[in-house]
Amino acid sequence: MSADDLETQKKFKASLAATFPFVSDPEARLITLYDVKTPVVTFAKRTTFVIGRDRRITSVTTGGDAVDPKQAVDAATMACGL
């Protein structure tokens, strides 16, 4: 999920050739619920959650490791059985 708008999120997903859904959260509702919102401003701390088909979190990557999407793409591919 990202606080980016839907169009930005679509472009990012396309750039990764990802086959799984991404979530755009410009109002930071989910970002707040997942407790990854930075104080004062409306953007998320760099955290990647991979959620499996059973809707359970299967992987969490934070900090610098979350900047490179490869780990999340690999985890999502495994979680979704792709």
GUGU-122911 format. One record per residue: residue number from 1; residue in three letters; x, y negated, z of N, C-alpha, C, O in turn. Coordinates in nm, 2 decimals. Each point is the difference from the previous one (the first is absolute). Example, Ala and Ser with C-alpha at 12.3 -4.5 7.8 and 13.67 -1.06 7.14 Angstrom:
! GUGU-122911
pos, code, n.x, n.y, n.z, ca.x, ca.y, ca.z, c.x, c.y, c.z, o.x, o.y, o.z
1, ALA, 1.32, 0.57, 0.78, -0.09, -0.12, 0.00, 0.09, -0.12, 0.00, 0.10, 0.00, 0.07
2, SER, -0.14, -0.11, -0.14, 0.09, -0.11, 0.00, -0.08, -0.11, 0.08, 0.05, -0.11, 0.01
! end
This chain:
! GUGU-122911
pos, code, n.x, n.y, n.z, ca.x, ca.y, ca.z, c.x, c.y, c.z, o.x, o.y, o.z
1, MET, 0.08, 0.12, 0.00, -0.08, -0.12, 0.00, 0.09, -0.12, 0.00, 0.11, 0.00, 0.05
2, SER, -0.16, -0.11, -0.10, 0.07, -0.12, -0.01, -0.09, -0.12, 0.01, -0.12, 0.01, -0.03
3, ALA, 0.17, -0.12, 0.08, -0.08, -0.12, 0.01, -0.01, -0.07, -0.14, -0.06, -0.10, -0.02
4, ASP, 0.14, 0.16, -0.08, -0.01, -0.05, -0.13, -0.14, 0.01, -0.06, -0.08, 0.09, 0.04
5, ASP, 0.04, -0.18, -0.13, -0.13, 0.01, -0.07, 0.00, 0.13, -0.09, 0.10, 0.06, -0.02
6, LEU, -0.22, -0.03, -0.02, -0.02, 0.13, -0.07, 0.08, 0.00, -0.13, 0.06, 0.10, -0.03
7, GLU, -0.05, -0.21, -0.04, 0.07, 0.00, -0.13, 0.15, 0.02, 0.02, 0.06, 0.08, -0.07
8, THR, 0.00, -0.14, 0.18, 0.14, 0.02, 0.03, 0.02, 0.15, 0.04, 0.10, 0.06, -0.04
9, GLN, -0.19, -0.01, 0.12, 0.01, 0.14, 0.04, 0.00, 0.10, -0.12, 0.07, 0.10, -0.01
10, LYS, -0.16, -0.13, -0.09, -0.01, 0.08, -0.12, 0.13, 0.00, -0.08, 0.04, 0.11, -0.04
11, LYS, 0.02, -0.22, 0.03, 0.13, -0.02, -0.07, 0.11, 0.08, 0.07, 0.07, 0.07, -0.07
12, PHE, -0.07, -0.08, 0.20, 0.10, 0.08, 0.08, -0.02, 0.15, -0.02, 0.10, 0.07, -0.02
13, LYS, -0.22, -0.03, 0.03, -0.03, 0.14, -0.02, 0.04, 0.05, -0.14, 0.06, 0.11, -0.01
14, ALA, -0.09, -0.19, -0.09, 0.04, 0.04, -0.13, 0.15, 0.00, -0.02, 0.05, 0.09, -0.07
15, SER, 0.02, -0.18, 0.13, 0.15, 0.00, -0.01, 0.06, 0.13, 0.06, 0.11, 0.03, -0.04
16, LEU, -0.18, 0.03, 0.13, 0.05, 0.13, 0.06, -0.05, 0.12, -0.07, 0.04, 0.11, 0.03
17, ALA, -0.14, -0.13, -0.12, -0.07, 0.11, -0.07, -0.06, 0.09, 0.11, 0.00, 0.12, -0.02
18, ALA, -0.05, -0.18, 0.12, -0.06, 0.08, 0.11, -0.14, 0.06, -0.04, -0.07, -0.07, -0.07
19, THR, 0.05, 0.19, 0.11, -0.13, 0.07, -0.03, -0.10, 0.00, 0.11, -0.10, 0.07, -0.01
20, PHE, 0.13, -0.14, 0.12, -0.08, 0.00, 0.12, -0.05, -0.14, 0.03, 0.06, -0.09, -0.05
21, PRO, -0.17, 0.08, 0.12, -0.05, -0.14, 0.03, 0.09, -0.08, 0.09, 0.06, 0.04, 0.09
22, PHE, -0.07, -0.17, -0.12, 0.06, -0.11, 0.08, -0.11, -0.08, 0.06, -0.11, 0.00, -0.06
23, VAL, 0.13, -0.07, 0.17, -0.11, -0.08, 0.06, 0.05, -0.14, 0.01, 0.10, -0.03, 0.05
24, SER, -0.19, -0.06, -0.11, 0.03, -0.14, 0.01, -0.08, -0.06, 0.12, -0.12, 0.03, 0.01
25, ASP, 0.18, -0.10, 0.08, -0.06, -0.05, 0.12, 0.03, -0.15, 0.03, 0.07, -0.03, 0.10
26, PRO, -0.11, -0.05, -0.20, 0.03, -0.15, 0.02, -0.05, -0.06, 0.12, 0.05, -0.11, 0.04
27, GLU, -0.15, 0.16, 0.02, -0.05, -0.06, 0.13, 0.06, 0.06, 0.12, -0.03, -0.04, 0.11
28, ALA, 0.12, 0.14, -0.13, 0.08, 0.06, 0.11, -0.08, 0.07, 0.10, 0.04, 0.02, 0.12
29, ARG, -0.15, 0.03, -0.16, -0.08, 0.08, 0.10, 0.06, 0.13, 0.03, 0.02, 0.03, 0.12
30, LEU, 0.02, 0.05, -0.22, 0.07, 0.13, 0.03, 0.14, -0.02, 0.06, 0.04, 0.07, 0.09
31, ILE, 0.02, -0.17, -0.14, 0.14, -0.03, 0.05, -0.01, -0.03, 0.15, 0.09, 0.04, 0.07
32, THR, -0.19, -0.11, -0.03, -0.02, -0.03, 0.14, -0.03, 0.13, 0.08, 0.06, 0.03, 0.11
33, LEU, -0.15, 0.05, -0.17, -0.04, 0.13, 0.07, 0.12, 0.10, 0.01, 0.01, 0.07, 0.10
34, TYR, 0.07, -0.07, -0.20, 0.12, 0.09, 0.01, 0.12, -0.07, 0.08, 0.10, 0.06, 0.01
35, ASP, -0.13, -0.17, 0.04, 0.10, -0.07, 0.09, 0.13, -0.03, -0.08, 0.11, 0.02, 0.06
36, VAL, -0.11, -0.06, -0.18, 0.12, -0.03, -0.07, 0.00, -0.15, -0.05, 0.08, -0.04, -0.08
37, LYS, -0.17, -0.04, 0.13, -0.01, -0.14, -0.04, 0.11, -0.08, 0.08, 0.02, 0.02, 0.12
38, THR, 0.05, -0.10, -0.19, 0.10, -0.09, 0.06, -0.07, -0.11, 0.08, -0.11, -0.04, -0.04
39, PRO, 0.17, -0.01, 0.15, -0.07, -0.10, 0.07, -0.01, -0.13, -0.08, 0.09, -0.03, -0.08
40, VAL, -0.19, -0.04, 0.10, -0.03, -0.14, -0.06, -0.04, 0.01, -0.15, -0.11, -0.05, -0.03
41, VAL, 0.19, 0.11, -0.06, -0.03, 0.00, -0.14, -0.07, 0.13, -0.04, 0.00, 0.10, 0.07
42, THR, -0.07, -0.11, -0.18, -0.08, 0.12, -0.05, 0.08, 0.08, -0.10, -0.03, -0.01, -0.12
43, PHE, 0.12, 0.08, 0.17, 0.06, 0.11, -0.08, 0.05, 0.11, 0.09, 0.02, -0.02, 0.12
44, ALA, 0.00, 0.13, -0.18, 0.03, 0.12, 0.07, 0.15, 0.02, 0.02, 0.08, -0.04, -0.08
45, LYS, -0.04, 0.09, 0.20, 0.13, 0.05, 0.02, 0.02, 0.11, -0.11, -0.09, 0.07, -0.03
46, ARG, 0.21, -0.06, -0.02, 0.03, 0.10, -0.10, -0.02, 0.14, 0.06, 0.09, 0.05, 0.07
47, THR, -0.20, 0.01, -0.10, -0.04, 0.13, 0.05, -0.07, 0.08, -0.11, -0.09, -0.06, -0.06
48, THR, 0.12, 0.18, 0.04, -0.07, 0.08, -0.10, -0.06, 0.12, 0.07, 0.07, 0.08, 0.06
49, PHE, -0.20, -0.07, -0.08, -0.08, 0.11, 0.05, -0.04, 0.08, -0.12, -0.05, -0.05, -0.09
50, VAL, 0.07, 0.18, 0.10, -0.05, 0.09, -0.10, -0.12, 0.08, 0.07, 0.02, 0.06, 0.10
51, ILE, -0.13, -0.07, -0.17, -0.12, 0.07, 0.06, -0.04, 0.11, -0.09, -0.03, -0.02, -0.12
52, GLY, 0.02, 0.14, 0.17, -0.04, 0.12, -0.08, -0.14, 0.00, -0.04, -0.08, -0.08, 0.05
53, ARG, 0.05, 0.18, -0.13, -0.14, 0.02, -0.04, -0.10, 0.02, 0.12, -0.12, -0.03, -0.01
54, ASP, 0.17, 0.09, 0.12, -0.08, 0.02, 0.12, -0.01, -0.13, 0.08, -0.06, 0.00, 0.11
55, ARG, 0.11, -0.11, -0.16, -0.01, -0.13, 0.06, 0.09, -0.02, 0.13, -0.02, -0.08, 0.08
56, ARG, 0.11, 0.17, -0.07, 0.10, 0.00, 0.11, 0.13, -0.07, -0.05, 0.04, 0.03, -0.11
57, ILE, 0.02, -0.10, 0.20, 0.13, -0.06, -0.03, 0.11, 0.11, -0.01, 0.01, 0.07, 0.10
58, THR, 0.05, -0.05, -0.21, 0.10, 0.10, -0.02, 0.15, -0.05, 0.01, 0.09, 0.08, 0.02
59, SER, -0.08, -0.21, -0.04, 0.14, -0.06, 0.00, -0.01, -0.14, 0.04, -0.09, -0.07, -0.05
60, VAL, 0.18, 0.02, 0.13, 0.02, -0.14, 0.03, 0.14, -0.04, -0.02, 0.09, 0.06, 0.06
61, THR, -0.07, -0.17, -0.14, 0.14, -0.05, -0.03, 0.00, -0.15, 0.04, -0.09, -0.07, -0.04
62, THR, 0.19, 0.03, 0.11, 0.00, -0.14, 0.05, 0.13, -0.07, -0.04, 0.10, 0.07, -0.03
63, GLY, -0.10, -0.20, 0.04, 0.12, -0.07, -0.01, 0.06, 0.01, -0.14, -0.07, 0.00, -0.10
64, GLY, 0.21, -0.01, 0.09, 0.07, 0.01, -0.13, -0.04, 0.12, -0.08, 0.00, -0.01, -0.12
65, ASP, -0.02, 0.12, 0.18, -0.03, 0.13, -0.07, -0.14, -0.02, -0.08, -0.02, 0.07, -0.10
66, ALA, -0.07, -0.15, 0.15, -0.13, -0.02, -0.06, 0.01, -0.09, -0.12, -0.09, -0.01, -0.08
67, VAL, 0.20, -0.06, 0.06, 0.02, -0.09, -0.12, 0.01, 0.09, -0.13, -0.05, -0.04, -0.10
68, ASP, 0.13, 0.14, 0.11, 0.01, 0.09, -0.12, -0.11, 0.10, 0.00, -0.02, 0.08, 0.09
69, PRO, -0.07, -0.09, -0.19, -0.12, 0.08, 0.00, 0.03, 0.15, -0.03, -0.10, 0.08, 0.01
70, LYS, 0.22, -0.04, -0.04, 0.02, 0.14, -0.04, -0.04, 0.10, 0.11, -0.07, 0.10, -0.03
71, GLN, 0.10, -0.13, 0.15, -0.03, 0.09, 0.12, -0.16, 0.01, 0.01, -0.05, 0.11, 0.02
72, ALA, -0.02, -0.22, -0.03, -0.14, 0.01, 0.01, -0.07, 0.07, -0.12, -0.09, 0.08, 0.01
73, VAL, 0.15, -0.10, -0.13, -0.05, 0.06, -0.12, 0.01, 0.15, 0.01, -0.09, 0.08, -0.03
74, ASP, 0.21, -0.03, 0.08, 0.03, 0.14, 0.02, -0.10, 0.06, 0.11, -0.05, 0.10, -0.02
75, ALA, 0.03, -0.18, 0.13, -0.09, 0.05, 0.10, -0.14, 0.01, -0.04, -0.07, 0.09, 0.03
76, ALA, 0.03, -0.19, -0.11, -0.14, 0.00, -0.05, -0.02, 0.11, -0.10, -0.11, 0.06, 0.00
77, THR, 0.21, -0.03, -0.08, -0.01, 0.10, -0.10, -0.02, 0.14, 0.07, -0.08, 0.08, -0.04
78, MET, 0.16, -0.06, 0.15, -0.01, 0.12, 0.07, -0.14, 0.01, 0.08, -0.06, 0.10, 0.00
79, ALA, 0.02, -0.21, 0.06, -0.13, -0.01, 0.08, -0.12, 0.03, -0.09, -0.09, 0.06, 0.04
80, CYS, 0.10, -0.11, -0.16, -0.12, 0.02, -0.09, 0.01, 0.12, -0.09, -0.09, 0.03, -0.08
81, GLY, 0.20, 0.05, 0.10, 0.02, 0.12, -0.08, 0.02, -0.02, -0.15, -0.05, 0.08, -0.08
82, LEU, 0.11, -0.19, 0.05, 0.02, -0.03, -0.14, 0.14, 0.05, -0.05, 0.03, -0.02, -0.12
! end
